Amino acid sequence: MAHLPPRLAWDDVRRAIDAIGATTPVDIRDRAVLLLLATTGIRNGELRAIQLQDIDWRAGEVFVRRTKGKRDRVAPLLEETGAALADYILRARPKVDSPYLFLSFTPPLGAFKCASPVSRIVRKRLRHGGIELGRLGGAHLLRHSLATQLVRQRRPINEVADLLGHQSINTTALYVKVATSQLAEVALPFPGGVA
């Protein structure tokens, strides 16, 4: 609990997403990638494992498999994110026989095999949005930014833990430190009185 994970202000996350055009297939894919990461808090590996069948369009949910805790979970699919995914699938996704949602545009066309392509997409798009990045800038930066934003919005900590797929509420409690002004509101007076 000594430090907070690196995170971005939510306005910066929005600015980076909004800076992505919709003119090329790569732009359309990258916007869908950033929106899905930023609104669900899924990890890089979880994003790479999503298959077309994992999206429940009617329920507005994404089935997240192969999580860090070895448990599958369901993440909500916000309307904007769902629209970006539909745009990607209908207009930009390479026409190859693959069950995976996100595909590389460089030969051989197919699913991302490792974390680095997704991390490169995130870093490139954040920088394009005018965000200064240090060493860190991958999918986890968006995950931490979402968690911080939800805590600032006063979302119940167990709701944040469920969204992030944390097995222990103690893992999620790390983000409570960003809400110091909110913590001050519930602080009890010092029992010894004023010194």
WOZI-V612959 format. One record per helix or strand of 3 or more residues. SS is the DSSP state (a for helix, b for strand). FROM is the first residue (numbers start at 1). LEN is the number of residues. If there is no record, write none. Layout:
# WOZI-V612959
SS|FROM|LEN, SS|FROM|LEN
This chain:
# WOZI-V612959
a|10|9, a|25|16, a|44|6, a|52|3, b|61|4, b|73|4, a|79|14, a|116|13, a|139|14, a|157|8, a|169|18
